[in-house]
Amino acid sequence: MAEFKWQSSNGRVQMAEFKSQSSNRRVQIAEFKSQSSNRRVQIAEFKSQSSNRRVQIAEFKSQSSNRRVQIAEFKSQSLNRKIAEFKSQSLNGRV
C-alpha cells in the first residue's frame, strides 16, 4: 500500500495503490472521500487477474436516497460488454 490517509473529521481517504498477492488483484484508487451525507469515490483502475476483468469507474456518488453511477469502461472477456453510463435513482438504495 503506497499511501493511505485517514482523517476522522471529514473521513477522507486517499489510497494510491493497493496490491494483494494472495488473490492476484491490483487496485488503484485515486481518491476516496466519505462524508455523512455525501460520498464520492473515484477509482482509476481495477484489474483482477483471476477473472480477467478491467473496470474503470470515473465517478461514484452515493447519497442516502439517491445514487449516481458513471462507469467509463467495463470490459469483461466472458460477457464482452461495454457500459458507457449507468444511472440509477431509487429510494431503497439498490442499483
N, C-alpha and C positions, 0 to 999 in steps of 0.2 A: 504494500500500500504506500504509494508515494506521498500523498498528502491527505490528511484528514483533519478538518477543523470543526469544532463544535462550540456554539455559543448558546447558553441556556436562556438568554434574554429573548432573542428573536428566533432561535432554532435554525441557524443557517449552517449547512454542512457543505463543504467543498471537497470533493474527492477526485484526485487526478487520475489515479489508476488503481484498480483492484484486480488482483490475479490470484486465482485459486488453482493450484496444480493438481489437486486431488480430483477435481471434476473436469479439468481441462477447459476452463472457461475464463474469458478475458472480458472485463467490464471496465469501460472508461466513462466516468461520469464527469461532465464539465461543471455543472452547478446543481446543487440540491438545496432548495430553500423551503423551509416549512414554517408556517405560522399557524395561529389558532383558527383563523377563518379562511386562509388562502394558502395554497401550496403550488409551487412551481418547480417542475423537475425537467431538467434538460440533460438528455443522455446523448453523448456524442457517438458512441459505438457500443453495440452489444454483440458479441460473437461467441457462439457456442460450438465448439468443435465436435461435440458428441452428436448434435442433431444437424450440424451444418447449416445453421441459420444466422442471418445477419439482419439486425434490426437497428434502424436509425430513427430515433424519435426526436423531432425538433422541439416540441413543447408539450408538456403535460401539465394541465392546470385543473386542480380539483377544488371544489368548494363543497359546502355541506349539502346544498340542494341542486348543484349544477356542476357538470363535468364537461370539459372540452379536451379532446384528444386530437392532436395533429401528428400524423405519422408520415415522415418524409419518405421513407423507403422500408418496405417489409418484403424480404425475399426468403422464400422457403423452397428448397430444392424438391421437397416432397410434394408440395402443392403448386409451386410455380405461380405465385400470385404477388401482385404489387398493389398496395393501397396508398393512394395519394393523400387522402384526408378522411378522417373519420370523426364525426361529431355526434355526441350523444348527450341529451339532456333528459334527466329523469330524476324524480324525487326519491326513488329508492336507492339511488347510488349505484345502479348496475349499468355497465356499458355493454 
